[in-house]
Amino acid sequence: MDWDDLRYVLAIHREKTLSGAAATLGVSRTTVGRRLKETEDRLGVRLFDRTEEGFAATAAGDELAETAARLEAEIHVTEGRLLGRDAELRGRLRVSTVDFLFAGFPEVFSSFIQRYPGVEVTLGVTNEQVSLIRREADVALRLGNNPAEGLVGRRVGRMQFEAYAARSLVDRMGPGATLADFPWLHSDERSDGRWLDDWLARNAPGAKVSLRSDDFAVRRRALSAGMGVTFLACFDGDADPGLVRVGARLSEEARDLWVLTLPELRNNRRIRAFMDHVYDAFKPHQRTLEGNA
């Protein structure tokens, strides 16, 4: 076996689907399937069982993925040392992310800047999805269960969302208040808010909307001021002592967090260093992202 075989096995083991592994590796879904079959045929052992939920590793698959993960970690450590000594690791790096992610984890970015002082980071914080293809950014941190076609990268975590209210609002509404009794915060006509309309119709019929705004920062301040209930990423809501969960998790709306770039840029030293750094920096925060802290 060679390292390339192990990379494919490890990607399938982590992502559970051929399409997810393909996005991580920067190849087609067909290529991933073909490489897996070739590896299983060469070893004479089945590495994954195909199920309705995706690819489930066999005992052999788990053992091989564990070996691959150890090798990957050693390679990343070596690459990190080499990149840190590389005099060419300089210049501009344009990064795009969403506002609440930067607000919740500024240390992910500050630690990169400290580690690579020769890289000049331009950080775009926006809720609009910038185009990497049009070179509006070099690399992006994005939420989504299926990365956009034509982009490659790594999944760094899975983010859960739950409904939060200010403690003052909960006290005002009283212990017997239902989701339908609370006022809600909503987006305005500039965003497609039909998903929340549908959710409220199913789970809080008759609930009133107290304020609409397409600006997340406005809704976030309105939430803290006790104007209504809204959904937040669990790491954001749990970090605010003035907020409490009101018992409504958007399990079906959980989103993967990806760090993505263009295939032709993935071997750029600055971009590779940033993507590897982000992946490692978010490892300790997995429980926080999933709302289990």
Secondary structure as UniProt FT lines:
FT   HELIX           3..15
FT   HELIX           18..25
FT   HELIX           29..43
FT   STRAND          48..51
FT   TURN            52..53
FT   STRAND          54..57
FT   HELIX           59..85
FT   TURN            87..88
FT   STRAND          91..97
FT   HELIX           99..104
FT   HELIX           106..115
FT   TURN            117..118
FT   STRAND          119..125
FT   TURN            132..135
FT   STRAND          139..143
FT   TURN            149..150
FT   STRAND          152..159
FT   STRAND          161..166
FT   HELIX           167..173
FT   TURN            175..176
FT   TURN            179..181
FT   STRAND          184..186
FT   TURN            189..190
FT   HELIX           194..203
FT   TURN            205..206
FT   STRAND          209..212
FT   HELIX           216..224
FT   TURN            225..226
FT   STRAND          229..233
FT   HELIX           234..238
FT   TURN            241..242
FT   STRAND          243..249
FT   HELIX           251..253
FT   STRAND          255..261
FT   HELIX           263..265
FT   TURN            266..267
FT   HELIX           269..282
FT   HELIX           283..285
FT   HELIX           286..289
FT   TURN            290..291
//
